[in-house]
């Protein structure tokens, strides 16, 4: 008697739903049954859904990050300028570097570094061509990592305490006026008094870059800030403005407002989001597109899983009747088919992750997919995806698919044991 009671206790504590679900997924008869092609279609649907969602997230986020990186490379995340310049690209009214926030902005957390700059309009003149440009002057403390990434020829300028003639031009400009590394060329600068002849400077081209961002590449020439200071008759402690780089771009609005409140009232702080609203509004649309793709793919995968579950239930009607006759409740039987569906989902996720991650890595290292830089500001489709994003994507797919399957599994409660056992 004690042995019999022990066996009953063991059976009650045994997760027999999971045991039966495993047998259903491994039995050979199941693999050749009517539900087999339906299950394969469900697995393919989940795999394709994960692949498409992963590619959408990787390319969408990657493009957003790359465009933000390029804009900040030319402008910083936040610019501090004089209000009298009226947000002009050409700095007319200088700012003294004798500021409490320079060279370290300690009053606001999240500011990584700060660097000075000054801009002035000019015209490059060669024997056969001329080109209007904006000279951006930088000092010896300037961080060249951005331009080093997009350098196609030569090297970045090396600035010291002495005034330098070395400059950096884009490939777009050098192709138009037919300049190469090592060439010297004249640049004309108009004076405030138009009756006087323009100032002429002879610069030496030491490097050519190509960021793929045409709006900047067709205008910007990087030069020594001391050249701009001399042309404007400024002192060495006078600059056109300050560029601030932040630790976290997602905090740009909050930190931008804090910076504005900490600087003198005659200065203005403007984030690149406000300076280039059209571009940032455009890349924000990527989030909407990604969300729509995720919703569609999960719905497709969920509908296929619902179809597969219903076919499995129909195919196992006799088994359901026998289990009910033996005393199993409806929820236990529903769990068997939900475990079975979970097995199908995991198989789809495995192949989807394997293929999706492989595609993302291939694009990351080899850049097979290219884009039109005039439209997307990049030549190669950038990708960026984190482990956190992959985990959340998989968990979200599992949870939403299972939630969608709970309702159709309710059909099990309507199956009569007597009729089910006779079902053929």
C-alpha positions in Angstrom: 0.0 0.0 0.0 2.8 2.4 0.9 4.6 1.6 -2.4 1.4 2.3 -4.4 0.8 5.6 -2.5 4.4 6.5 -3.2 4.0 5.9 -6.9 0.8 8.1 -7.0 2.7 10.9 -5.1 5.6 10.6 -7.6 3.2 10.8 -10.6 1.5 13.9 -9.2 4.7 15.7 -8.7 6.0 14.6 -12.2 5.8 17.3 -14.8 4.0 14.9 -17.2 2.8 17.8 -19.5 6.4 18.5 -20.4 7.2 14.8 -20.7 4.3 14.2 -23.1 5.2 17.3 -25.1 8.8 16.0 -25.5 7.5 12.7 -26.7 5.3 14.4 -29.3 8.1 16.4 -30.7 10.5 13.4 -30.9 8.3 10.6 -32.1 8.9 9.5 -35.7 5.2 9.3 -36.5 4.9 13.0 -35.6 7.6 13.9 -38.2 5.6 12.2 -41.0 2.2 13.3 -39.9 -0.2 15.9 -41.5 1.1 18.6 -39.1 4.7 18.2 -40.2 4.6 20.6 -43.1 2.6 23.1 -41.1 5.2 23.0 -38.3 8.0 23.5 -40.8 6.2 26.5 -42.2 5.8 27.9 -38.7 9.5 27.4 -38.0 10.4 29.1 -41.2 8.1 32.0 -40.4 9.6 32.6 -37.0 13.1 32.3 -38.5 12.4 34.8 -41.2 10.7 37.1 -38.7 13.8 37.1 -36.5 16.1 37.6 -39.4 14.1 40.6 -40.8 13.6 42.2 -37.4 17.3 41.8 -36.5 18.4 43.3 -39.8 15.9 46.2 -39.5 17.1 47.0 -36.0 20.8 46.7 -36.9 20.6 48.8 -40.0 18.2 51.4 -38.6 20.2 51.9 -35.4 23.5 51.7 -37.3 22.4 54.4 -39.7 21.2 56.7 -36.9 24.4 56.3 -35.0 26.6 56.9 -38.1 24.7 60.0 -39.2 24.9 61.4 -35.7 28.6 60.6 -35.5 29.3 62.5 -38.8 27.3 65.6 -37.8 29.0 65.7 -34.4 32.4 65.1 -36.0 32.0 68.4 -37.8 30.1 70.3 -35.2 30.4 68.6 -31.8 27.2 67.7 -29.8 26.7 71.2 -28.4 28.1 74.5 -29.8 28.6 77.6 -27.7 28.7 80.8 -29.8 28.1 84.5 -29.4 24.5 85.6 -29.8 25.6 88.3 -32.2 26.5 85.7 -34.8 22.8 84.8 -35.2 23.6 81.1 -35.7 25.7 82.0 -38.8 28.2 79.4 -40.1 30.7 82.3 -40.3 31.9 83.6 -36.9 32.0 87.3 -37.0 32.0 88.2 -33.2 34.7 86.4 -31.2 34.5 84.8 -27.8 37.3 85.0 -25.2 38.7 81.7 -24.1 38.9 83.1 -20.5 35.7 81.4 -19.5 35.0 79.4 -16.3 33.8 76.4 -18.4 37.0 76.2 -20.4 39.1 74.0 -20.8 37.0 71.8 -18.5 33.2 72.1 -18.2 33.0 70.8 -14.6 29.7 72.3 -13.6 27.7 70.0 -15.9 28.0 66.2 -15.7 28.2 64.3 -19.0 30.5 66.6 -20.9 33.4 64.6 -22.2 35.6 67.3 -23.8 35.5 70.8 -25.1 37.5 72.3 -28.0 37.7 75.7 -29.7 37.1 76.6 -33.3 36.7 79.6 -35.6 35.3 79.8 -39.2 35.7 82.2 -42.1 34.5 82.2 -45.7 37.1 82.0 -48.4 37.7 81.2 -52.1 40.3 78.7 -53.3 41.8 79.9 -56.5 43.9 77.8 -58.8 45.1 78.5 -62.4 42.0 76.8 -63.9 39.4 76.6 -61.1 38.0 78.3 -58.1 35.9 77.0 -55.2 34.0 78.7 -52.4 34.8 77.2 -49.0 34.3 77.7 -45.3 37.6 77.6 -43.4 37.2 75.9 -40.0 40.2 76.8 -37.8 41.2 74.4 -35.0 44.0 74.4 -32.6 46.7 71.9 -31.5 44.3 70.3 -28.9 41.8 69.3 -31.6 40.8 65.6 -31.6 41.5 64.2 -35.1 40.0 60.8 -34.6 36.9 61.6 -36.7 38.9 62.8 -39.7 41.5 60.0 -39.4 38.7 57.5 -39.9 37.6 59.1 -43.2 41.1 60.0 -44.4 41.6 58.7 -48.0 45.0 60.2 -48.7 47.9 61.9 -46.9 47.7 62.7 -43.2 45.9 65.1 -40.8 47.6 68.4 -40.1 50.0 68.8 -37.2 49.4 72.1 -35.4 51.7 73.5 -32.7 52.1 76.9 -31.1 53.4 78.3 -34.4 51.0 79.2 -37.2 50.8 76.5 -39.8 49.9 76.5 -43.5 48.8 72.8 -43.5 45.1 72.2 -44.4 42.8 69.3 -44.8 40.3 69.2 -47.7 37.5 66.8 -48.8 37.8 64.6 -51.8 34.8 66.4 -53.2 36.6 69.7 -53.3 40.0 68.3 -54.5 38.3 66.5 -57.4 36.5 69.7 -58.5 39.6 71.9 -58.5 42.1 69.2 -59.3 44.4 69.3 -56.2 46.5 66.5 -54.8 48.4 66.0 -51.5 51.5 68.2 -51.4 50.0 70.9 -53.6 50.1 74.5 -52.5 47.2 76.8 -53.5 46.0 80.4 -53.0 42.9 81.2 -50.9 41.3 84.6 -51.0 39.5 86.2 -48.1 37.3 89.3 -48.5 37.8 92.1 -46.0 35.0 93.9 -44.2 35.8 96.9 -46.2 35.0 95.7 -49.8 37.0 98.6 -51.3 40.2 96.9 -50.2 41.7 94.0 -52.0 41.2 90.5 -50.5 43.7 88.9 -48.2 45.6 86.0 -49.8 47.0 83.0 -48.0 49.0 80.1 -49.5 48.1 76.8 -47.9 49.6 73.4 -48.3 47.3 70.4 -48.7 48.5 67.6 -46.5 45.4 65.3 -46.3 42.2 64.5 -48.2 39.1 63.1 -46.4 35.8 61.7 -47.6 33.1 61.6 -44.9 30.3 60.9 -47.4 28.3 63.8 -45.9 28.0 66.0 -48.9 26.6 69.0 -47.0 29.9 69.3 -45.2 32.3 67.8 -47.6 31.5 70.4 -50.3 32.3 73.3 -48.0 34.6 72.6 -45.1 38.4 73.1 -45.2 40.2 72.4 -41.9 43.0 74.9 -41.1 45.0 76.3 -38.2 42.8 78.5 -36.0 45.7 81.0 -35.8 45.2 81.7 -39.5 41.6 82.7 -38.9 42.6 84.8 -35.9 45.1 86.7 -37.9 42.7 87.2 -40.8 40.1 88.6 -38.4 42.7 90.5 -36.4 41.7 88.7 -33.2 43.9 88.0 -30.2 45.2 84.5 -29.6 42.6 84.1 -26.7 39.7 84.9 -29.0 37.8 82.1 -30.9 34.7 81.7 -32.9 33.1 79.3 -30.5 33.3 76.1 -28.5 32.4 72.5 -29.4 31.3 70.2 -26.6 31.2 66.4 -26.9 29.0 64.4 -24.5 29.4 61.0 -23.0 25.8 60.0 -23.9 24.1 61.3 -27.0 20.7 60.2 -25.6 21.0 62.9 -22.9 21.8 65.7 -25.4 18.6 67.6 -24.7 18.9 67.5 -20.9 22.6 68.3 -20.9 22.2 71.0 -23.6 19.7 72.8 -21.4 22.1 72.5 -18.4 24.9 73.9 -20.4 22.8 76.9 -21.6 21.9 77.7 -18.0 25.6 77.6 -16.9 27.1 79.9 -19.5 27.2 83.7 -19.5 24.0 85.4 -20.8 25.7 86.9 -23.9 26.5 83.4 -25.1 24.2 80.8 -26.8 24.4 77.0 -26.5 22.8 75.1 -29.3 22.6 71.3 -29.8 23.1 69.7 -33.2 19.6 68.4 -32.9 18.3 72.0 -33.0 20.9 73.1 -35.5 20.0 70.4 -38.0 16.3 69.7 -37.2 15.5 68.3 -40.7 18.1 65.6 -40.6 17.3 64.4 -37.0 13.5 64.4 -37.7 14.3 62.2 -40.7 16.4 59.7 -38.8 13.8 59.6 -36.0 11.4 58.1 -38.6 13.7 55.0 -38.6 12.3 54.1 -35.1 8.8 54.1 -36.5 9.8 52.0 -39.4 11.5 49.5 -37.2 8.5 49.3 -34.9 6.2 48.6 -37.8 8.4 45.9 -39.1 8.6 44.2 -35.7 4.8 44.3 -35.3 4.2 42.8 -38.7 6.8 40.1 -38.3 5.5 39.0 -34.9 1.9 39.0 -36.2 3.0 36.8 -39.1 4.9 34.4 -36.8 2.0 34.4 -34.3 -0.6 33.6 -37.0 1.5 30.7 -38.3 2.0 29.4 -34.8 -1.8 29.6 -34.2 -2.4 27.6 -37.4 0.2 25.0 -36.3 -1.3 24.7 -32.8 -4.8 24.1 -34.2 -3.6 21.5 -36.5 -1.7 19.8 -33.7 -4.8 19.8 -31.5 -6.9 18.4 -34.3 -4.4 15.7 -35.0 -4.2 14.7 -31.3 -8.0 14.8 -30.5 -8.0 11.1 -29.4 -5.1 11.7 -27.1 -6.9 14.7 -25.6 -9.9 12.6 -24.9 -7.9 9.8 -23.3 -6.0 12.3 -21.0 -9.3 13.8 -20.0 -10.8 10.4 -19.3 -7.7 9.6 -17.1 -8.4 12.7 -15.0 -6.2 15.4 -16.6 -7.7 18.9 -16.4 -8.0 21.3 -19.3 -5.2 23.5 -18.3 -2.7 20.6 -18.0 -3.6 19.4 -21.5 -3.3 23.0 -22.8 0.2 23.2 -21.3 1.2 20.1 -23.3 0.4 21.8 -26.6 1.9 25.1 -25.4 5.1 23.3 -24.5 5.0 21.7 -27.9 4.5 25.2 -29.5 7.4 26.5 -27.4 9.6 23.8 -28.8 8.7 25.0 -32.4 9.3 28.6 -31.4 12.8 27.8 -30.1 13.7 25.9 -33.2 12.7 28.9 -35.3 14.6 31.3 -33.0 17.7 29.2 -33.2 17.9 29.3 -37.0 16.7 32.9 -37.2 19.4 34.1 -34.7 22.1 32.0 -36.4 21.3 33.4 -39.9 20.4 36.9 -38.7 23.6 37.4 -36.7 25.7 36.0 -39.5 24.2 38.5 -42.0 24.8 41.4 -39.6 28.4 40.3 -38.9 29.1 39.9 -42.6 27.8 43.4 -43.4 29.8 44.8 -40.4 33.1 43.3 -41.5 32.8 43.3 -45.3 30.3 46.0 -46.1 28.6 44.1 -48.9 25.4 46.3 -49.0 26.1 49.8 -50.2 23.9 52.9 -50.2 23.7 56.2 -52.1 25.6 58.7 -50.0 23.7 61.7 -51.4 20.5 60.2 -49.9 21.7 58.3 -46.8 25.0 60.2 -46.1 26.9 56.9 -46.0 28.4 54.7 -48.7 28.1 51.4 -46.9 25.0 50.4 -44.9 26.2 50.6 -41.3 25.0 48.0 -38.7 24.8 48.2 -35.0 23.2 45.7 -32.6 23.8 44.8 -29.0 23.5 41.6 -27.1 20.7 43.3 -25.0 18.8 44.1 -28.2 19.1 40.5 -29.4 18.0 39.1 -26.0 15.0 41.5 -25.8 14.0 40.6 -29.4 14.0 36.9 -28.6 12.2 37.3 -25.3 9.6 39.5 -26.9 9.0 37.1 -29.7 8.6 34.1 -27.2 6.3 36.0 -24.9 4.0 37.5 -27.6 3.7 34.3 -29.5 2.8 32.3 -26.4 0.2 35.0 -25.4 -1.3 34.7 -28.9 -1.5 30.9 -28.5 -3.3 30.8 -25.1 -6.6 31.8 -26.6 -6.7 29.2 -29.5 -5.6 26.6 -27.0 -8.9 27.2 -25.3 -10.5 25.0 -27.9 -9.3 22.0 -25.9 -11.8 22.8 -23.2 -14.6 22.2 -25.6 -13.5 18.7 -26.6 -15.7 15.9 -25.0 -13.7 12.8 -23.8 -16.4 10.4 -25.1 -16.5 11.9 -28.6 -12.8 12.5 -28.7 -12.0 8.8 -28.1 -14.3 7.8 -30.9 -12.8 10.5 -33.2 -11.1 9.2 -36.3 
